[in-house]
Amino acid sequence: MSRFSERSAIVTGAAAGIGRATAQLLAAEGAAVAVFDIAEAGAQETAQAIEASGGRAFVRVCDISDPGSVRESVAAAREALGPLSVLCNVAGLQQWTRIEDTSYELWSRILGINLTGTYLMSQAALPHLVETRGAIVNVASSAGLRGIAYSVPYCASKGGIVMLTQSMSKELSDRGVRVNAVAPGGTLTGMMGLPMPEQASPEVMKSFPKSNLPPAEPEQIASVIAFLASEEASNVNGTVLPVDGGMIA
């Protein structure tokens, strides 16, 4: 397939997990990909894998919670790769924590990366996406569609992404920019191994939503992101698509 031939894309959080899988898939389908992440070594590994398969990649160390870093990084990607057609906001942070143990710093960091980072990236990329009548795909979560214990900052940030997606889709529709989101459930990334709080209640843990399918591979989520970013989804706008094995059904 070559759905992204002669197109350029930015993928945040591309050093590992869903971001890496997305960057590699878009490149395999013809896109020149800007690999954004705060983790330079992982971003370089992603770019090397893309280039080893015959693709084109540009690496940029970017803190998406910092407006200056975002503006400079998007401008550098545009300069290196040409007109931007796709933005995939994948970068995210999670930490299980009880409400009373959640510091202001942790709250701010999770919201800063997950929600503010998605907003800043979209804002900076928007002029370029208007030029190409491009697409934004955000990564929300099943935790943005249903509350989960010991995850207040994460749920708040992902719920915010749901509303951000739908609001932007309304505002940008007359400028030809589509905005959609995926809402993954359990996915085999580093987040799955994060420890629960020591004082987590067994009774509360019973309230956790359960999937009737195994956890997804990052590549399965990436394939849905690629669909939403492609012309195959040209009539899809403002959608938040759960990819969670039926977790919230």
C-alpha positions in Angstrom: 0.0 0.0 0.0 1.1 3.6 -0.6 -1.6 5.7 1.0 1.0 8.3 2.1 3.1 8.5 -1.0 4.6 12.0 -1.4 3.2 13.1 1.9 5.0 14.1 5.1 3.9 13.3 8.7 4.9 14.1 12.2 4.5 11.4 14.9 5.1 12.3 18.5 6.1 9.7 21.0 7.8 7.9 18.2 10.7 6.5 20.2 8.7 3.4 21.2 5.4 1.6 21.5 2.4 2.9 19.5 4.4 6.0 18.3 7.2 3.9 16.8 4.7 1.5 15.2 2.8 4.4 13.7 6.0 6.1 12.3 7.2 2.8 10.8 3.8 2.1 9.2 3.4 5.5 7.7 6.9 5.3 6.3 6.3 1.9 4.9 3.3 3.3 3.1 5.3 6.1 1.5 5.4 9.0 4.0 8.4 11.0 4.9 8.2 10.9 8.7 9.3 13.3 11.4 10.1 11.3 14.4 9.5 13.4 17.5 10.3 12.3 21.1 12.1 13.5 24.2 14.0 10.2 24.2 16.7 10.8 21.5 18.2 7.3 21.5 14.8 5.6 20.9 13.9 8.2 18.3 17.1 7.5 16.5 16.4 3.7 16.6 13.0 4.3 15.0 14.5 6.5 12.3 17.2 3.9 11.6 14.6 1.2 11.2 12.6 3.3 8.8 15.7 4.1 6.7 16.8 0.5 6.7 13.5 -0.4 5.1 14.0 2.3 2.4 11.9 5.0 4.0 12.7 8.6 4.9 12.9 9.9 8.5 13.8 13.1 10.3 14.6 13.0 14.0 13.8 15.8 16.4 14.1 15.9 20.1 11.0 17.7 21.2 9.4 18.4 24.6 5.7 18.7 23.5 4.8 20.3 26.8 7.0 23.3 25.9 5.6 25.8 23.4 9.0 26.9 22.2 10.3 23.4 21.6 7.1 22.6 19.7 7.2 25.6 17.5 10.9 25.1 16.6 10.4 21.4 16.0 7.4 21.7 13.7 9.3 24.4 11.7 12.3 22.2 11.5 10.2 19.3 10.3 8.5 21.4 7.6 12.0 22.6 6.4 13.4 19.1 6.3 10.4 17.2 4.8 8.4 19.8 2.9 4.6 20.4 3.3 3.1 18.6 6.2 0.0 16.5 5.6 -0.4 14.4 8.8 0.0 14.9 12.5 -0.2 11.9 14.8 -0.3 13.0 18.5 0.8 9.8 20.2 3.1 10.8 23.0 1.7 10.1 26.4 2.5 9.6 30.1 0.7 7.5 32.8 1.4 6.7 36.4 -1.0 4.9 38.8 -1.5 7.0 41.9 -4.0 7.6 44.6 -5.7 11.0 44.6 -4.2 12.0 47.9 -0.7 10.9 46.8 -0.8 12.8 43.4 1.6 15.7 43.6 0.9 18.9 41.8 4.1 18.2 39.8 2.8 14.8 38.7 -0.6 16.2 37.8 1.0 19.0 35.8 3.4 16.7 34.0 0.7 14.2 32.9 -1.7 17.0 31.8 1.2 18.9 30.2 2.3 16.0 28.0 -1.0 14.3 27.2 -3.4 17.2 26.8 -1.4 20.4 26.5 1.1 18.7 24.3 -1.6 17.5 22.0 -3.0 21.0 21.8 0.4 22.7 21.3 1.4 20.3 18.5 -1.9 20.7 16.7 -1.8 24.5 17.0 1.8 24.7 15.6 1.1 22.3 12.8 -2.2 23.8 11.8 -1.0 26.4 9.3 0.8 23.6 7.4 -2.2 21.2 7.6 -4.5 23.9 6.3 -2.2 24.3 3.3 -2.3 20.6 2.5 -5.9 20.0 3.7 -4.4 17.4 6.0 -5.4 15.3 9.0 -4.7 15.2 12.7 -5.0 11.9 14.6 -4.9 12.1 18.4 -4.4 9.2 20.8 -7.0 9.3 23.6 -7.7 6.1 25.6 -10.5 4.0 27.0 -9.6 5.8 30.2 -10.9 9.0 28.5 -14.2 7.4 27.9 -14.7 5.7 31.3 -13.3 6.5 34.7 -10.6 4.3 36.1 -9.4 4.2 39.7 -5.9 5.4 40.6 -5.7 7.2 37.3 -7.3 10.6 37.9 -4.7 12.7 36.0 -4.5 10.3 33.1 -8.3 10.0 32.8 -8.6 13.7 33.0 -6.0 14.2 30.3 -7.4 11.6 27.9 -11.0 12.8 28.5 -9.7 16.2 27.5 -8.2 14.8 24.3 -11.7 13.5 23.4 -13.2 16.9 23.7 -10.2 18.6 22.1 -10.6 16.3 19.1 -14.3 16.9 18.7 -14.1 20.6 19.2 -11.2 21.0 16.7 -13.0 18.9 14.2 -15.9 21.3 14.3 -13.7 24.4 14.0 -11.4 23.2 11.3 -14.0 21.5 9.0 -14.3 24.5 6.7 -10.6 24.6 6.3 -10.3 21.1 5.1 -8.5 19.7 8.1 -9.9 16.5 9.6 -9.4 15.7 13.3 -10.1 12.2 14.8 -8.8 10.1 17.6 -8.3 6.5 18.6 -9.0 5.3 22.1 -6.9 2.3 22.8 -7.5 -0.1 25.7 -4.8 -2.4 27.0 -1.8 -2.3 24.6 1.5 -4.1 24.9 3.7 -1.1 25.6 5.8 0.0 28.6 2.6 1.4 30.3 1.3 -2.1 30.9 4.1 -2.8 33.3 3.6 0.2 35.6 3.1 -0.7 39.3 -0.2 0.0 41.1 -0.2 2.0 44.3 0.9 -0.1 47.3 -2.4 0.8 49.1 -4.6 0.0 46.1 -7.9 -1.5 47.4 -8.8 -5.0 46.1 -12.5 -4.0 46.1 -11.8 -1.0 44.0 -9.6 -3.0 41.6 -12.7 -5.1 40.8 -14.2 -2.1 39.2 -11.6 -2.0 36.4 -13.1 -2.5 33.0 -12.0 -5.8 31.3 -11.6 -6.7 27.7 -12.8 -9.9 26.2 -9.8 -10.0 23.8 -6.1 -10.1 24.5 -4.1 -6.8 24.8 -3.4 -5.2 21.5 0.0 -5.0 19.8 1.2 -1.5 19.1 0.9 -2.3 15.4 -2.8 -2.9 15.7 -3.4 0.6 17.1 -1.0 2.0 14.5 -3.1 0.5 11.7 -6.2 2.4 12.9 -4.3 5.6 13.2 -3.0 5.2 9.7 -6.6 4.6 8.4 -7.9 7.8 10.1 -5.0 9.8 8.7 -5.5 8.4 5.1 -7.8 9.4 2.3 -9.7 6.2 3.0 -11.2 8.1 6.0 -11.9 11.3 4.0 -15.5 11.4 5.3 -14.5 10.6 8.9 -14.2 13.7 11.1 -14.6 14.2 14.9 -14.7 10.5 15.6 -13.2 8.9 18.7 -12.7 5.3 17.7 -12.3 2.8 20.6 -9.7 0.0 19.9 -10.1 -1.8 23.2 -11.3 -5.3 22.6 -14.8 -4.4 23.8 -13.6 -3.0 27.1 -16.2 -0.2 27.2 -19.0 -1.9 25.2 
